[in-house]
């Protein structure tokens, strides 16, 4: 079968979504490539007939296809970042998303860092739990509990903070919403019953704060002007509306310092700070 470039991209999307979500529908293709449903159906059928081993299972209830055991991608690597970046592309204005076209310009290069290891079954179960508002029983390791311990959580959103992926979820043990790093889950998640907890209960997720970013005032006027041009500040702070739950990650991603001693002792190292640090101090912990 001869594959055209645009169809290859759609085949890649089919594989990524199928592997990590456990299902693929024509809506995935229609929404991603702005094509008609008939074309999306033809693409899925062509992939089924020529490249899917073993074949995907048609499921009338979802008007699409479900993952089968031993599914192996042909056009993608099967890495977690392929799917997680794709997810994030449609949910953030401030983080780079998965580039479907992957043009690979010869005169540019991106720093390649190792992916954190995340099992597909973990992502699939967490996404299913979020869609169905179900509780999840899963083992989680941390620096405080390196041996691992069981957690019952109610997930609602998978987040890329600029450095790693985590899931925002209600922790039944601590009775609060927390962030759990995806690569630190162990074993296979068990889906439990539905929960009364929902995303609207997460106040720090639902509420946004205005983050006002300015050059470090300890820089010289000429140095501050360089920083202003970098971020298009002109004569006013650069502002970002950010969920309270994500403020600490935003500051880390942009290397924004709010420590007055560091700002004064090493201004060239810490070039950005906040005009309103007191307003958001409680969400930096």
Order of alpha helices (4+ residues) and beta strands (2+ residues): alpha-beta-alpha-alpha-beta-beta-alpha-alpha-beta-beta-beta-beta-beta-alpha-beta-alpha-beta-alpha-alpha-beta-alpha
